[in-house]
Each structure stands twice: as structure tokens, then as C-alpha cells.
Amino acid sequence: WRPGALDLLAELGAAGIPCGLVTMSYERFVAPILRTLPPESFRVIVTGDSVHQGKPHPEPYLNAAAALGVPPEQCLAIEDSNTGAESAAAAGCTVLVVQNHVVVAPGERRVFRDSLVGLTVEDLKALSSGSASRHPGGRSQPAE
């Protein structure tokens, strides 16, 4: 888990915001990790063995949005890879990029942050509504 991810996930759960996990890892690898989380942390889980076309194809994010009952355009995806960011953006999601091991290229529908630490539900709402500036490679700041 990236620093701040578990706190943010708990805050989203407390706010009643449904979350999905979209990973191209197979379910058998994901299940033991998910058992360490509070129940209902993720209402939907899309794994690599549950889709026909993996990332960067939009299918994983389209499936997750449909299962959540939310249009992809109203979803915010958090990604750390180019293929993941491409998949989410192609599905119509806004993508919060928090780079980890690889540099993620700037692109459409992408907002970059250095970390998840300190992010709040309100911050995420601002990002997904488009009221935050999109600065590739740098920290996104609320629009003035």
C-alpha cells in the first residue's frame, strides 16, 4: 500500500463512497491481501483473471464502474502506472496519478500528486469535478 492509501480508503468508507479495486493481479494473489482490510473496503474487485482484455484496455475500469452502478465519468481512479492510467482514462475516468516505481507520462484526464498522504474526500471530489489544475509531473493544486 502506498503511504496514505489505507487512511484514505477508511475515510471514503466512512463517507459512504463506494470503492472498487481494479488490478491485473489474479484473484488468488489479491485475496490474502484483501482479507487484512475491513469488510466492504472494496464493494467491487476486478482482477486480471476476470476480464477478457486487461490494462491498458478500458474493460477493467468499465466493468468496475458498471458493477458500482456509477458512470465512469463520475469515477476517480488512482493509478501508479502508464497502462493503468491509460485504461482508466480510456474508460472515461479522471485519473489521480501517484507515481511509484515508474514514471507515468502526462495525458488526458490525468492529475498528478506526489502522495496520497493527507488527501481527503473533499480533495478527491475537487479532483474528479475538474476544479483542480492538472500539472503533469507535479503536485496538483486546487484551482484558484
Secondary structure by P-SEA (a helix, b strand, c coil): cccaaaaaaaaaaaacbbbbbbbccccccaaaaaaacccccccccccccccccccccaaaaaaaaaaaccccccbbbbbccaaaaaaaaaaccccccccccccccccccbbbbcccccccaaaaaaaaaccbbbbccccccccc
